Amino acid sequence: MMKKLSFLAILLMGLLFLSSWAEAAKTIKIAYIPCGRINDKSWSEAGYIGAVQGKKALEAKGYKVDLKYTESVPVAKVAAAARDYASRGYNPVILHCGTFAEAGLSAAKDFPNTWIMTAATPLFSKNAPSYDPAQHEGSFVVGYLAGLMTKTNRVGAIGGFKFPALTRQIEGFKFGARYANPKVKAFSIYINTWEDAAKAKEAALAQIDNGADVIFAATDQAARGAFSAAKSRKVYAIASYSDQASLAPDTILTSVLYDTPLLVKRMILKVADGTIEGKFYQSGMAAGIGTFAPYYKMEKVIPDSVKKKVAQLIEDIKAGRIKVPEYIKANESDKLDPRKVIKRK
């Protein structure tokens, strides 16, 4: 009788162990660390939406998912934040900011069994993949729109920080504007902040004072200042990263969307299904990454002829008939003639 009870006890313990192991195997802890805030209606929020979508997709597959985030972490403290999450079993740790690349690589060395991924950078290592929409394509198209819409032949672009993943957006915008209209002069400035709306507004007003009547903003929360300036001076604005028309519906022509949520979601699912690799993942319009918000109230403002030209440019990029050049240095494209550089196939 005692032998039978011992056997049953061992069997029960084994079943409990297997059950516990199976539950652990079906549990994923995701950490999300963006440049700014998850409600900025811009880059950081777009990435967070992707993390939430990834969480829901995994839950639909039977996983138990714990998603945590830390907002607006200074670059100097990112590596420590990533290590803290990794030490608590979070895997993947998502650093959704191009300026976090070095921090991600550093933290990944200390946690070789944790996937620490960084956005908007070509830098990667064995367990530190990077992901990035081809943002120069979308910014080129909205630059093309700006070049067709300007009446002063002056447009402006405002970036958060001067690093490759962002400068190629600003350069793409300027190049697209001059591709549409060779007479265009394109201004650009980097305000060295993601969140200071006052600095963005000051920069936008300076560009408007120099004649710009279309302003492109590629920074997080700070972009609201640029939209405010454009609205007050009755000129147009173009948003980036997420649909921000509601912030200035009579001012914002459109928002360039890089499908960042879809890209983040895909990266999370790759971790879960074991297909993730330590490499650089970049996707553009041809791969379904890169689109635009509706024109909304600006539908009546933008001429049909302009809409058709923009739509055709998008189709040409998707089909590979036009390859958008990528310039990662500030003002690198200024001396180049877009009509000579871009050859339609």
C-alpha positions in Angstrom: 0.0 0.0 0.0 2.8 2.4 0.9 4.6 1.6 -2.4 1.4 2.4 -4.3 1.0 5.7 -2.4 4.7 6.6 -3.1 4.3 5.9 -6.7 1.1 8.0 -6.9 2.9 10.8 -5.1 5.8 10.7 -7.5 3.4 10.6 -10.4 1.5 13.6 -9.1 4.6 15.6 -8.5 5.7 14.8 -12.1 2.4 15.9 -13.5 2.6 19.1 -11.5 6.1 19.7 -12.7 5.1 19.1 -16.3 2.1 21.4 -15.9 4.3 24.1 -14.4 6.9 23.7 -17.1 4.2 23.8 -19.9 2.8 27.0 -18.4 6.2 28.6 -18.2 6.9 27.6 -21.8 3.7 29.3 -22.8 4.5 32.6 -20.9 6.2 35.5 -22.6 7.3 38.7 -20.8 7.7 41.7 -23.2 9.4 44.9 -22.2 9.0 48.0 -24.2 11.3 51.1 -23.9 10.5 53.9 -26.4 12.1 57.3 -27.1 9.2 59.2 -25.6 5.7 58.5 -24.2 3.3 55.8 -25.3 0.5 58.4 -25.9 2.5 60.8 -28.0 0.4 60.0 -31.1 3.7 59.5 -32.9 6.7 57.1 -33.0 6.6 55.9 -29.4 2.9 55.3 -29.5 3.0 53.5 -32.8 5.6 51.1 -31.4 3.5 50.5 -28.3 0.4 49.8 -30.4 2.5 47.1 -32.2 3.6 45.6 -28.8 -0.1 45.5 -27.7 -1.0 43.9 -31.0 1.8 41.3 -30.6 0.5 40.6 -27.1 -3.0 40.0 -28.3 -1.8 37.8 -31.2 0.1 35.6 -28.7 -2.8 35.4 -26.3 -5.0 34.2 -29.2 -2.4 31.4 -29.6 -2.7 30.4 -25.9 0.2 32.3 -24.5 0.1 34.1 -21.2 1.7 37.5 -21.9 3.1 40.1 -19.5 3.8 43.4 -21.3 5.5 46.2 -19.4 6.9 49.6 -20.5 9.1 52.4 -19.4 8.7 55.8 -21.0 11.1 58.6 -21.9 14.3 57.0 -20.6 17.4 59.1 -21.2 19.9 57.5 -23.5 22.5 57.2 -20.7 20.1 55.1 -18.7 18.7 52.8 -21.4 21.3 50.0 -21.0 20.6 49.8 -17.3 16.8 49.7 -18.0 17.3 46.9 -20.5 19.5 44.9 -18.2 16.9 45.3 -15.4 14.1 43.9 -17.6 16.3 41.1 -18.8 17.3 40.1 -15.3 13.6 39.8 -14.5 13.0 37.4 -17.3 11.6 39.8 -19.9 12.3 38.5 -23.4 12.2 40.3 -25.8 13.3 43.7 -24.6 12.3 46.2 -27.2 14.3 49.5 -27.4 12.1 51.5 -29.8 14.5 54.3 -30.6 17.3 54.8 -33.1 19.5 56.5 -30.4 19.3 53.4 -28.2 21.4 51.2 -30.5 24.7 51.3 -28.6 22.8 50.7 -25.3 21.1 47.7 -26.7 24.3 46.1 -28.0 25.9 46.7 -24.6 23.0 45.1 -22.6 22.8 42.2 -25.0 26.4 41.2 -24.3 25.4 40.7 -20.6 22.3 38.7 -21.4 23.2 36.3 -24.3 19.9 34.3 -23.9 17.7 37.4 -24.1 16.6 39.0 -27.4 17.3 42.8 -27.0 16.1 44.4 -30.2 16.4 48.1 -31.3 14.5 50.1 -33.8 15.7 52.4 -36.6 19.3 51.3 -36.8 21.3 48.9 -39.0 23.4 47.9 -36.0 22.9 44.4 -34.6 24.6 41.4 -33.0 23.9 37.8 -32.3 21.0 38.3 -29.8 20.4 42.0 -30.6 18.5 42.2 -33.9 17.3 45.6 -35.3 14.2 46.4 -37.2 13.3 49.4 -39.3 10.7 50.6 -41.8 12.2 52.1 -45.0 11.3 55.5 -43.7 13.0 57.4 -46.5 10.4 56.0 -48.9 7.4 57.4 -47.1 9.1 60.8 -46.4 10.1 61.0 -50.1 6.4 60.6 -51.1 5.1 63.3 -48.7 7.9 65.5 -49.8 6.7 65.0 -53.3 3.2 66.0 -52.1 4.7 69.1 -50.5 6.5 70.0 -53.6 3.2 69.9 -55.6 1.3 71.8 -52.9 3.6 74.7 -52.1 2.8 78.1 -53.6 5.9 79.8 -52.3 8.4 77.1 -53.6 9.6 76.9 -50.0 9.1 73.9 -47.7 10.5 73.0 -44.2 11.4 69.9 -42.3 11.9 69.5 -38.6 13.7 66.5 -37.1 14.2 65.4 -33.5 17.9 64.3 -33.6 20.6 64.2 -36.2 21.2 60.5 -36.6 21.1 58.3 -39.7 17.6 56.8 -39.2 16.1 60.3 -38.9 18.3 62.3 -41.3 17.2 60.0 -44.1 13.6 61.0 -43.4 14.4 64.7 -43.6 16.6 64.2 -46.7 13.9 62.0 -48.2 11.3 64.7 -47.7 13.5 67.4 -49.2 14.5 65.2 -52.1 10.9 64.3 -52.8 9.9 68.0 -52.8 12.6 68.9 -55.3 11.7 65.8 -57.4 8.2 67.1 -57.7 9.2 70.7 -58.2 12.8 71.7 -59.2 12.1 75.3 -58.1 11.6 74.2 -54.4 14.0 75.3 -51.7 13.8 73.0 -48.7 14.9 74.0 -45.2 15.7 71.6 -42.4 16.6 71.7 -38.8 17.1 69.3 -35.9 15.8 70.4 -32.5 17.6 67.8 -30.3 14.4 66.8 -28.5 11.5 64.4 -28.9 9.1 66.2 -26.5 9.8 69.9 -26.4 6.8 71.3 -28.4 8.0 74.9 -27.8 11.3 74.3 -29.6 9.5 72.7 -32.5 7.1 75.6 -32.8 10.0 78.1 -32.7 11.8 76.1 -35.5 8.6 76.0 -37.6 7.9 79.7 -37.2 11.5 80.4 -38.4 11.0 78.3 -41.5 7.6 79.9 -42.2 9.1 83.4 -41.8 11.6 82.3 -44.5 8.7 81.5 -46.8 7.9 77.8 -46.1 4.3 77.0 -46.6 4.5 73.3 -45.9 6.1 72.0 -42.7 7.1 68.3 -42.2 7.7 67.2 -38.6 9.6 64.0 -37.8 9.8 64.0 -34.0 7.5 62.7 -31.2 5.4 64.8 -28.9 7.3 67.9 -30.0 5.7 67.8 -33.4 2.6 69.3 -31.9 4.4 72.6 -31.7 5.2 72.5 -35.4 1.5 71.9 -36.2 0.5 74.7 -33.9 2.8 77.1 -35.7 1.5 76.0 -39.1 -2.1 76.4 -38.0 -1.4 79.9 -36.6 0.2 81.0 -39.8 -2.3 79.3 -42.0 0.2 77.1 -43.9 0.2 73.3 -44.3 1.8 70.6 -42.2 2.6 66.9 -42.7 2.8 64.5 -39.8 4.9 61.5 -39.3 4.7 58.0 -37.6 1.0 57.9 -36.8 -2.2 59.5 -38.0 -2.2 62.9 -36.3 -4.9 64.7 -38.4 -7.0 65.2 -35.3 -4.4 67.6 -33.8 -4.9 70.1 -36.6 -7.5 68.9 -39.1 -7.5 72.1 -41.2 -3.7 72.2 -41.4 -2.3 68.6 -41.7 -2.4 67.4 -45.3 -1.7 63.8 -44.3 0.4 61.7 -42.0 3.1 59.4 -43.4 2.7 56.0 -41.7 5.5 53.5 -41.6 3.3 50.6 -40.4 5.5 50.6 -37.3 2.9 48.6 -35.3 2.9 45.8 -37.8 6.7 45.7 -37.8 6.9 45.5 -34.0 4.2 42.9 -33.9 6.1 40.8 -36.5 9.3 41.0 -34.4 7.5 39.8 -31.3 5.9 36.9 -33.1 9.3 35.9 -34.5 10.6 35.6 -30.9 7.7 33.5 -29.9 7.9 31.1 -32.8 11.7 30.8 -32.7 12.4 32.3 -36.1 14.1 35.5 -34.9 17.7 36.0 -35.9 20.4 38.4 -34.9 20.2 40.5 -38.1 18.9 43.8 -39.5 15.2 43.6 -40.6 14.2 46.4 -42.9 10.9 46.5 -44.8 9.6 49.0 -47.3 6.5 49.7 -49.4 7.1 46.6 -51.6 6.8 44.4 -48.5 3.6 46.2 -47.3 5.4 48.5 -44.9 4.7 52.2 -45.5 1.4 53.9 -46.2 -0.5 57.2 -45.6 -3.4 58.4 -43.6 -6.5 59.6 -45.4 -6.6 63.3 -46.5 -9.8 63.8 -44.4 -10.8 67.4 -44.4 -7.9 68.3 -46.8 -9.5 66.1 -49.5 -11.1 69.2 -51.0 -8.0 71.3 -50.6 -5.7 68.9 -52.5 -6.3 69.0 -56.3 -7.3 65.7 -58.0 -4.3 66.0 -60.3 -2.0 66.1 -57.3 -3.7 63.1 -55.7 -3.3 61.1 -58.9 0.4 62.0 -59.2 1.1 61.0 -55.5 -0.9 57.7 -56.0 1.1 56.9 -59.1 4.4 57.6 -57.3 3.4 55.2 -54.5 2.5 52.5 -57.1 5.8 53.0 -58.9 7.8 52.5 -55.6 5.8 49.5 -54.6 6.3 47.9 -58.1 10.0 48.7 -58.1 9.8 51.1 -61.0 11.3 53.8 -58.8 14.0 53.3 -56.2 14.1 56.0 -53.6 17.7 56.8 -52.6 18.6 56.8 -49.0 20.7 59.7 -47.7 21.8 59.4 -44.0 23.9 62.5 -43.7 22.3 65.9 -43.0 22.0 68.0 -46.2 23.7 65.2 -48.2 21.1 65.4 -51.0 21.0 69.2 -51.4 23.5 69.4 -54.3 22.0 66.5 -56.2 19.4 66.8 -58.9 16.5 64.4 -58.1 15.5 64.2 -61.8 19.0 62.9 -62.7 19.4 60.6 -59.7 16.0 58.9 -60.0 15.6 56.8 -63.1 12.2 55.3 -63.6 12.4 51.7 -64.8 
